[in-house]
Amino acid sequence: MLRDKYEMDKFFVEIQGLTSEMEPELAYIDRVLEDEVIYQMVKQDFAQRYPRTRQTGRPSTPVEVVLRMLVVKHLDNLSYEKTERAVKDSLVLRRFWWVYFEGVPDDTTPPR
């Protein structure tokens, strides 16, 4: 089943003020990725993987998380493994990915 996003964790919001701010480049990309048209295009693409992707199956990694993961991966020219490790270690990147305190997608199962 295709998921849109994780619910924002209230505790995560509280501790966000204790972390450093996003780099300007990442903050700009964050604003661009909030565009509903871009999001719907990516979601539509993901929904075509299998005929009933939107309705059945186990819950997917949210579309927003996958999209943002790929941006970080390509922006910093990282492998999937290094991308996973970087996000696990950074509250700023967890916020950018919108993953909060949820599990970070495993590097051994990259999006297809």
N, C-alpha and C positions, 0 to 999 in steps of 0.2 A: 504494500500500500504506500503510495507516494505521500510523504509528509512535507508540509510547507516549511515549518520552523519549530524550534524548541521554544517553550514558554520561558520568558525571562525570569530568572531566579531573583527574588527580592533581596536575599543576602548578597548576591553578586553585585547588585546595584549599589548597595551600601558600601561595599569595599572598593568599588570602582574609584572613588575619590582618593583612595590611598595609593593608587598606582600612577605611573607616569602617563602622560597623554600620548595619544597616537602621533606618530610622525606625520607632518603635513601631507605628504604624498599618500599615506594610508588613509588619513582622514578624508581627503578628496575622493579617493576611490570608494570609501564607505558611503559617501553621499551619492555618488554615481550609481552604486549598486542598489540603493534604496528605490530607484526608478522602477515603478510597477510594470512598465512595458518590457524592460529588460528581463525582469523576474519572470513574467508570464511567458516570454519566448523560451527561456531556459526550462521552465516547468513543462511547457508543451513538448519540448524535445525529450525530456526525461520520460514523459507519459507515453511516448511512442515505443518504448523499449519492448513492452509486452501489451497485448490487447486490453487486459484488465488491470494494468499497473495502478491506476488511481483508486481502485476499489478493493483489491484483494492482495493477499500475501502479507509477509511480515512488514512492520513499519520500516521504511527506508531511512537512511540518513537524510535529514531535511535538505531540500533543494537549496535553500539559502546557504547552508553549511558547505555543501559540495562546491557551489559556485565560488564562495569566498576562499575555500581551501585552494582551489585551482589558481585563483588570483595570487595568493601568497606564494604558492609553489613557483609560479612563473615569474612573478615580480622579483623574487630573490634567487631565481635559478637553482632551486633546491630539488633534491630527490623527494619521493613520497615519504621515505623514512625520516629525512631531516625536517621536512615540513611538519610531520606528526610530532616529532620531538620538540621543535620550536614552539608549537602551539601549546603542548602540554606544559611547558615551562614558563609561559607568558600570559599573564592576566590581560594584557593589552591585546594580544592576538586572539585570546579566547573571546574577548568582547567583539573584536572585528569579525571573527567567524560566526558570532552569535551562538557559540556552543556553551558558554557560561560554565557550569559545573558538570555538564553532561560529558559522556565519554567522547574522546577525540577519535574520528575515524581511523582505523588501523591502516598502516602503510601497505599491508599485503593485499588489501582489497580496494585498489584504486577504482575510481568511477570509470565506467565504460560508456 
